[in-house]
Amino acid sequence: MPIQNLSILLAACIASTSLAVPPSGGNWTTIAGYHPGMGKEAARKVGLANCKATYEAVECKAPTALTFAGAVSIDSDITLNEKTGRIEVVEFQFSKEAYPAVAAALVAQLGEPTATDGDYRADEWRRAGRNSCSPVLVWHRGGDDVVAVCGGGWHRNGRTYLVADRKAGRGKEWAEIVAARAKSRRAADAFNSK
C-alpha cells in the first residue's frame, strides 16, 4: 500500500473516533481532524469525498462517519471557500436523540457554553441558516470561530448538528455587543440604585 494511501487511511480512522480536543497546540475548533481556516491540502490529507461546487463554495463530505459520545454521525458537510480554499464550516449530523449525549460531551471537553437559547449570540448563530435548530449551545473564545451543537427542534425527524464555523467579523461584532450591553446594564443598575 503506498504511503500516501496509508496516511489517508490512518487519518480517516483517527477522525472517525475523535472530536474537538486537538493535540496540544492545535485549533480548539477541530472536529474529526477538520477546523475552520484549514487549507484544502491539509483537509485532503484528513479526507474529503464527493466534493461539489456551489455558489462561492465547495461542499464535501467526510469519507468516514464520526463517532462521538456514543453516537455515530449520519451525514457530514465540509464547506470550503472557493476563493481562499479554506474551510469555513465543519458539520456533522447525528440523530435527534443524540443531542443530550453530544451536548454533555462538548461541555465536558470545552467547558460551559458561551451562549445558549435566548442569548443574542446563540440566536444570531441560529439565524445564519439553522432557524429550526433548538436547543442551541455555542462556544466562542474571541475571534471569528465558534463550535456549536443544536438539537432537532420542532422537526419530527430533526437532526442534531455538531458544527465548527467561521464568519468574518463575528468576533468584533459580538465583542461590541457585549460591551454595549454591559454599559447598558451598568446604567440601569446605577439608575435603580438611586
PyMOL commands that set and color helices and strands:
alter all, ss='L'
color gray80, all
select helices_A, chain A and resi 3-17+40-46+96-110+120-127+170-192
alter helices_A, ss='H'
color red, helices_A
select strands_A, chain A and resi 49-54+57-61+67-68+71-72+75-81+87-95+115-116+136-140+145-150+159-166
alter strands_A, ss='S'
color yellow, strands_A
deselect
rebuild
show_as cartoon
